[in-house]
Amino acid sequence: MKETKVAIITGDIVDSTEINFDNRENTFAQFNIGLEIIKKKFKIDYEWYRGDAFQLKTVQPATSLRIALMIKFWIKSFEIEIKKAHDIRLSLGIGTIEINKKQLSLSDGEAFRISGRNLDSLKSSRQSLIIDANDSYSNALKAESILLNAIINNITPIQSKVLFYKLKGYKEEDIAKKLGLAQSTVNQHSNSGNWNVFAKYIAYFENLYTNA
């Protein structure tokens, strides 16, 4: 019998303890808005733990990279709303689940262990995103994560906002209305933010895990 795979995303906001109280409240409020936007589009469960860290589960691994990138871009766009740059470490792990509880902190399995272990490794590296799985794609995914990090690190807050909504499925004309920008400006931010690179990699990833 084929075991069902899930994807677990574990993350924490970089240097969250150094954020003053008011900014901290604003940061987490904004973050929760983003998670709820994502939850309306994708089948996810998430919960906070340890104050500044969270775990998210989706039973549709093919959507997990898109979700992780949406979280990443949402956080990177914070500078627009709260006038302070933020980043987040994210560890995406794909594997089976052995103990499946409604409360994620009481669940366990390959996906949880991969995600949690790799998040710990990010804290001592220059990466802030890692993708891994308990399958033959593991090494390739980890190498590709390094390339994704290099691209993401150079993306501006406004590019992040545009890419977030493109990942959500918005057309450029809809994004222009949403953000109060000219459509040509949205297109420029999309191109300079390397949207085509992300779109092609997401399509590749979704193909790998659509029938996982």
C-alpha positions as CSV (number, residue, x, y, z in Angstrom):
1,M,0.0,0.0,0.0
2,K,1.4,3.4,-1.0
3,E,1.9,5.7,1.9
4,T,0.4,9.2,1.6
5,K,2.9,12.0,1.7
6,V,2.4,15.4,3.3
7,A,4.4,18.6,3.3
8,I,5.5,20.4,6.5
9,I,6.8,23.9,6.5
10,T,8.5,25.0,9.7
11,G,9.6,28.6,10.0
12,D,10.7,31.3,12.3
13,I,11.1,35.1,11.8
14,V,14.8,36.1,11.7
15,D,16.0,38.1,14.7
16,S,12.5,38.3,16.1
17,T,13.7,38.8,19.6
18,E,15.4,42.1,18.5
19,I,12.2,43.6,17.3
20,N,10.7,46.1,19.7
21,F,7.3,45.3,21.2
22,D,5.2,47.5,18.9
23,N,6.9,46.3,15.7
24,R,6.7,42.8,17.0
25,E,2.9,43.1,17.4
26,N,2.6,44.6,13.9
27,T,4.9,42.0,12.4
28,F,2.9,39.0,13.7
29,A,-0.4,40.6,12.9
30,Q,0.7,41.2,9.3
31,F,2.1,37.6,9.1
32,N,-1.2,36.1,10.3
33,I,-3.1,38.2,7.6
34,G,-0.8,36.5,5.0
35,L,-1.3,33.0,6.4
36,E,-5.1,33.5,6.3
37,I,-4.9,34.7,2.7
38,I,-3.0,31.6,1.8
39,K,-5.4,29.4,3.8
40,K,-8.3,30.6,1.7
41,K,-6.6,29.3,-1.4
42,F,-4.9,26.2,-0.2
43,K,-5.7,23.3,2.1
44,I,-3.5,24.0,5.0
45,D,-3.3,23.8,8.8
46,Y,-0.9,25.9,10.8
47,E,-0.1,26.8,14.4
48,W,2.4,28.9,16.3
49,Y,4.8,27.6,18.9
50,R,7.6,29.0,21.0
51,G,6.2,32.5,20.3
52,D,8.1,33.3,17.1
53,A,8.0,30.0,15.2
54,F,5.2,28.2,13.3
55,Q,4.5,24.9,11.6
56,L,2.2,24.5,8.6
57,K,0.9,21.2,7.1
58,T,-0.6,20.6,3.7
59,V,-1.8,17.2,2.4
60,Q,-1.1,18.4,-1.1
61,P,2.7,18.4,-1.4
62,A,2.6,19.7,-5.0
63,T,1.3,23.0,-3.6
64,S,3.9,23.3,-0.8
65,L,6.6,25.2,-2.7
66,R,4.1,27.8,-3.9
67,I,2.9,28.2,-0.3
68,A,6.5,28.5,1.0
69,L,7.3,31.2,-1.6
70,M,4.1,33.1,-0.8
71,I,5.1,33.1,2.9
72,K,8.6,34.3,2.0
73,F,7.4,37.1,-0.3
74,W,4.7,38.2,2.1
75,I,7.3,38.6,4.9
76,K,9.8,40.4,2.5
77,S,7.0,42.8,1.5
78,F,6.5,44.0,5.2
79,E,8.8,47.0,4.7
80,I,6.0,48.6,2.7
81,E,3.5,48.4,5.5
82,I,5.5,48.6,8.7
83,K,8.7,50.4,7.4
84,K,11.1,47.7,8.6
85,A,12.7,44.9,6.6
86,H,12.0,41.4,7.8
87,D,13.0,37.9,6.7
88,I,11.9,34.4,7.6
89,R,13.7,31.1,7.7
90,L,11.6,28.3,6.1
91,S,12.2,24.6,6.0
92,L,10.0,22.6,3.7
93,G,10.0,18.9,4.2
94,I,8.1,16.2,2.3
95,G,7.5,12.7,3.6
96,T,5.0,10.5,5.3
97,I,3.2,11.2,8.6
98,E,3.0,8.5,11.3
99,I,1.1,10.3,14.1
100,N,-1.6,12.5,12.6
101,K,-3.3,14.7,15.2
102,K,-5.4,17.9,14.8
103,Q,-2.8,19.7,16.9
104,L,0.4,19.8,14.8
105,S,2.7,19.8,17.8
106,L,1.4,16.4,18.7
107,S,1.9,14.9,15.3
108,D,5.0,13.2,14.0
109,G,6.5,11.5,10.9
110,E,9.2,11.8,8.3
111,A,7.9,15.2,7.0
112,F,8.0,16.7,10.5
113,R,11.5,15.4,11.3
114,I,12.9,16.6,7.9
115,S,11.4,20.0,8.2
116,G,12.4,20.5,11.9
117,R,15.9,19.2,11.5
118,N,16.7,21.4,8.5
119,L,15.3,24.5,10.1
120,D,17.8,24.0,12.9
121,S,20.6,23.7,10.2
122,L,19.5,27.0,8.6
123,K,20.3,28.9,11.8
124,S,24.0,28.4,11.3
125,S,24.0,29.0,7.5
126,R,23.4,31.9,5.2
127,Q,20.4,30.2,3.7
128,S,16.9,31.1,4.7
129,L,15.0,28.6,2.7
130,I,15.6,24.8,2.3
131,I,13.5,22.2,0.5
132,D,14.0,18.5,1.2
133,A,12.1,15.2,0.9
134,N,12.5,11.6,1.9
135,D,12.9,10.4,-1.7
136,S,15.2,10.3,-4.7
137,Y,14.8,14.1,-5.3
138,S,16.3,15.1,-1.9
139,N,19.8,16.1,-3.1
140,A,18.5,18.0,-6.1
141,L,15.9,19.8,-4.0
142,K,18.6,21.0,-1.5
143,A,20.9,22.1,-4.3
144,E,18.0,24.0,-6.0
145,S,17.2,25.6,-2.7
146,I,20.6,27.3,-2.7
147,L,19.9,28.8,-6.2
148,L,16.4,30.0,-5.1
149,N,18.0,31.7,-2.0
150,A,20.4,33.6,-4.2
151,I,17.5,35.0,-6.3
152,I,15.2,35.7,-3.4
153,N,17.9,37.6,-1.5
154,N,17.9,40.3,-4.2
155,I,14.2,40.8,-4.4
156,T,12.8,44.1,-3.2
157,P,9.7,44.6,-1.0
158,I,7.5,45.8,-3.9
159,Q,8.7,43.0,-6.1
160,S,7.9,40.6,-3.3
161,K,4.3,42.0,-3.1
162,V,3.8,41.6,-6.8
163,L,5.2,38.0,-6.8
164,F,3.0,37.1,-3.8
165,Y,-0.1,38.0,-5.8
166,K,1.2,36.3,-9.0
167,L,1.6,33.1,-6.9
168,K,-1.9,33.6,-5.7
169,G,-3.1,33.5,-9.3
170,Y,-3.8,37.2,-9.9
171,K,-3.3,38.6,-13.4
172,E,-1.1,41.7,-13.7
173,E,-4.1,44.0,-14.3
174,D,-5.6,42.7,-11.0
175,I,-2.4,43.2,-9.1
176,A,-2.2,46.8,-10.5
177,K,-5.6,47.6,-9.2
178,K,-4.8,45.9,-5.8
179,L,-1.6,47.8,-5.3
180,G,-2.6,51.0,-7.0
181,L,0.1,50.7,-9.7
182,A,0.2,51.0,-13.4
183,Q,0.1,47.6,-15.1
184,S,3.3,48.4,-16.9
185,T,4.9,49.0,-13.4
186,V,3.6,45.6,-12.2
187,N,5.1,44.0,-15.3
188,Q,8.4,45.6,-14.7
189,H,8.5,44.5,-11.1
190,S,7.5,41.0,-12.2
191,N,10.3,40.8,-14.7
192,S,13.0,42.3,-12.4
193,G,11.8,39.9,-9.7
194,N,12.5,36.9,-12.0
195,W,8.9,35.7,-12.0
196,N,9.6,33.5,-15.0
197,V,12.3,31.6,-13.0
198,F,9.9,31.0,-10.1
199,A,7.0,30.0,-12.4
200,K,9.1,27.4,-14.3
201,Y,10.6,26.0,-11.1
202,I,7.1,25.8,-9.5
203,A,5.8,24.0,-12.6
204,Y,8.7,21.5,-12.4
205,F,8.1,20.9,-8.6
206,E,4.4,20.5,-9.0
207,N,4.9,17.9,-11.7
208,L,7.2,16.0,-9.3
209,Y,4.7,15.8,-6.5
210,T,1.3,16.0,-8.1
211,N,0.7,12.2,-7.7
212,A,2.9,11.8,-4.6
